Each structure stands twice: as structure tokens, then as C-alpha cells.
Amino acid sequence: MTTTPAGWYPDPDDATKSRWWDGARWTEDRAPLQAPPIPESYTVNAMELKAPEGTPWNTAWIWIIVVLPFLPSLLLLGVDWSRMFDFTSGSETEIMLRMYTNPAYLLSLVGGFAAYGLGVWFAYLDWRVLTRRGVPRPFHWAWNFITPVYAIGRSVVVRRRTGRGISPMWVSIVLVILSVVFATVLSVMIVSEVMKQILLIPGLVSS
């Protein structure tokens, strides 16, 4: 004699359905097989990763992080490339040192290193502000060592936590594209100037 209580059980004839056991035998009552309930711990964890309603996502630091890496390159617009690659005057040593003594070029190099270091510090400040506001597990600030990963990752994570805050990612992507265009145009200009100066070297054309 079976002691299995009445209830819905997996249908022995169809694994995709449940079948009613009346305590003594299988009936013809069938129903779709119910998916197992989601463990309570999963639901709790999902709720814990949501920031309180209305938590602000915006900080001054994230916008500085987005813009800062691209500012030093603008200093290259102040470089007199025709003078830097002037091969017709001065000794070879003077010609080689012109690049390393040009103020705009040097400021661009120093500014690049400074922007990198400050970007990491500002990422930490941004991460700290988000944490204090109650945003759970925001994107870690150390990712800013690999720029512009922090701005993109931070935007995605904050969007998941607060429902907003994706705009820094798009601004960062646009600036990356613009910087590639800027670098391409600048490279073409420099190569053109170098070729022009080479052709001005006495005796080079005739030889």
C-alpha cells in the first residue's frame, strides 16, 4: 500500500507536465510542470544591488575623468611644427633638441602624465561619493588605470543600480572617436611638414 499523499507530481508519462495523484492512483488531471521557485537568497541579493529610489548618479568627478585625458593633446595645436622640423638651420644636435625644448610639446607630455595620475585620484573620489550615497558595489575606481574603461564601466553599473547615469559612457565614446580623428589629422600635418622640410635641405633635390 502506498503512503504518498495526494498532490501534484511529475507525470511518469510526460516529463514536461505535472499529474494529480489522489493518494491511491494517478488521475487524468494534468498541468504544466511548474518551474522551481527562485531561491530567496537570489531575490535578496538582487534587491541589495539596487540603490535607494532617487539616489543621484551624477558627480563632478565623473565628468572631469571623462574630459581630462583629452585636454593635454590640445596643447599640440600650439606647436610650430615648421620650426621644430626645420632641417635647414642649426646643428644636428639643435635640430634634435627642438622637440624636447618646445614649451607646448613639453606641456603636452607632462600634462598627459598628470592627467593620468589625477584621473585615478578623481575616480577614487567618484567611487567614494557613490558608495556614501548608498550605491551598492559601484564600479571600482582602480579600473581607471586602464582609461577610459572606468567611465564606461561606471556608467553601466550605475545604470543598473539606479536606473540612470549612462550619459558619461556616450560622451567618453564620442571623445575617443574625436581624439582618433584629431590624431590622424595631426599625424598627416606633421608628415607633410617633415617632407616639406626634407625637400628644402640643400643638395638633396639635385642629388
N, C-alpha and C positions, 0 to 999 in steps of 0.2 A: 504494500500500500504506500502510495506517495504521500509525502508530507509537505510538498511545495505549496505555499499559499497562493491563492488566486491573485492574478495580476498580469501586466503586460511583460512579455519576454520575447527575445529574438525568435522569429519564426524559424523552426527547423527546416521548413521547405523553401524559404526565401530569406536570404541573409540581409536583404535591403528593407525588411519590414518587421514590425512587432506583431505578435499574435496573443490573443487573450487566452490565458489558462484559468479555467474556472475552479481549480483546486483538485479536479479529478481527471480532466481531459482537455484537449485543445478544442476551442470553438472555431467558428468560421469568421470571427471578428478579427480584422487586421487593420493595421495603421502604419504610416511611415515610421521608419526607425528613427528615434529621437537621437540627435547628436548629444554627446556627453556634455554636461554643463561645464562652463568655463571655471577653472579653479578660482576661488575667491582671492587668492594671492595675486593672480594676474590682474584682476579688476582693481585691487588696491594699488598695485604698482602703477597701473595706467593712470589712476587718479592722482597719485603722488607726483607724477611728472607733468601735471598741469599747474600753471601758475594761478594764483587767485584772480578772479574775474576783475578786469580793468587794470591789471598790472601794466605799467608803462614799459615799453620796449626800447624807447629812444634814449640815447645818451649823446653828449657832445663828443665823447671819446671815440665812438664808432665812426663818426664822420671824419674826425681827424685821421684815424687809422686808414680810412679809405682814400683820402686825398694826399696824405703826407708823402708816400713813396714816389709820387709822380712830380712833386714840386722841384726837387733838385735838377731834374733833366731840363726844366725850362731855362735854367741859367746858361745852358749851352747856346741859347739864342743870342747871348751877348758876346760870344767868342768871335773874334775876327779871324776866320779860317784862312783868308788870303794871306794874312801876315804870318800866321802860325806855320803855314806850309810854303813860305817864301824861300825857295832854294837858291835864289839868285844873289842873296846878300848874307854876309856874315859867315863865320867859320862853321864847320860841320858840328862842332860842339854847341855853338849858339843855336843852330837850327834845331838840334835835338832837344835842347833845353827849353825852347819856346813853349812847347806844350805844357811843360811842368812848371812854368812860371807865369802862365796866363791866369789872371785872377778869377775870371768867370769859370774857366775849366777846373781850377783847383777848388773853388767853392762848390762846384757841382759834385766833385768826388767826395769832399768832406761832408757835404750835405747829404749825400747818399748813405754814407755810414751812419751819420747822426739820425737820419730818418729811420733807418733800420732799427737802431737801438731804442729810439723814442717810441717807435711803433710797438715794440714788445712791452714797454712800460705802460703805454696807453691801453694796450689790450688787457693787461692785468687790472688796470683801474676800471675798465669797462666790465670785465668779468666780476669784479668785486661789487660794483653797483648793482648788476643784475642779481647777484646772489643775495644781497641785502634786501632787494625788493621782493624776494620770495620766488624768483625763477628757479625751479629745481634743475640742478645739474646743467648749467649753461655750458656752451662750447668752451673748452679750456683755452685760456689765454696763451699757453705755450705754443699753440699752433701758429701764432703769428711769427714764429721763427721761419715759417715757410709762407711768406706773403705771396698772393693775397688770400691764402687759404682761410685765415681767421675770419675775415669779413664775410666770406661765402658761407662757411660752416656755422658761424654765429647766427647769420640770418635764417638759415634753415631750421636750426634748433630753436631759436626764439619764436619762430613762426609756429612750430609745433607746440611750444609751451604756452604761448599767449594768444595765438591766432592771428598775430600781426608781426610786422617787422622784417619783411622780405626786401624792402627797397635798398638797403645798403649793398645787397648782393648784386642787384642790377646796375647800380651806379659803379660798383667796382668792376664789373664786367665791361661796361662801356669805357671806363678809363683805361683798362688794359688794352682794349681794341684801339683807342686813340693813341696810346703810347706806342703801339706797334707801328701805326701809321706815321707817327712823329719820328720814330727811329729810322724808318725806311726812307722818309724824305730827307732826314738829316744825313744819312749814310750816302745817298745819291749826291747830295750837295757837296759833301766832303770829298768823295771820289772825284767828282767833276773838278773841284778846286785843285786837288792834287795833280790831276792830269794836266790842267792848265799851267800850273807852276812848273811841272816837269818839262813841258814844251818850251818854257822860257829859259831853260838852262842853256848858257852859251855853248855853241858847238854841238848840241845834242841833235838838232834837226838836220844839220848838214852832214853829220856822221851817219 
